[in-house]
Amino acid sequence: MSFVQALRRQARLNAFWAPRRCLASQSAPAAAPAASPQSSSATEKPSGGPKVASSCPENMVMQGLNYLKGQPEVVAQADDAYPPWLWTLLDKAELPDDGPGGLAEKKRLRKANRQRIRDQNFMKTQ
């Protein structure tokens, strides 16, 4: 199970059961936005691309990610300790417009067809 899948799984589990503990409540109290060093680094845009700040402060114990007995707790690292591709996983993939019959048009038609089928099925239940 990848790191991102484990985070998504935790979010889905919290949505179904009563929230007993969440990651946001375990972090340190938030400082004023202007005084926070993380918020200022999130707005900087170096030449290598946009700098994305994680939602967890460094050295925070991440509950629910360690599923093996006898292993140490999973601790959040500094943002620059993670590989750069990690921050682009949730970005939408942009397909080039390659004309009629191309991949972009096929995906657009498939999406429109699925939506049409959903609309028809919804109208059948009314």
Phi, psi and omega in degrees: 000130182280167181298317182292320178297321179295321177294317179295320180298318179298320180294321179293321179296318179295333180289330183271326180257160180299135183290104179275319176212141176229161184297326183292326182283345182267348182282168179294155179301140184287136176274175177298143183303325182287331183271347184285126179290332179290321182292328179287327179285337180288334182272345179289144178233090177289172184294340181281000181122178182290137178274122182253128177267138179286165182275351181251134175289160181297144179068019176277134178284126183262106183289142174088354180268336180269111182248005177257135179289146175076007179260152178292158180296151177278127183243136178292142179255176176293154183300324182281355177279341180271152179292151184297331182292341181297326183282353181252006183296324184267003177289145177287138177280126180264122180270137178288144178283101185256028173084183182292139180082003181276178183297319181296318180292320179299316179294320179295317179294320179297319179295318178295322179294318177299318179294321178298318179295319178298317179297318179296316179296323178294317181293332177291334181275349183274000000 
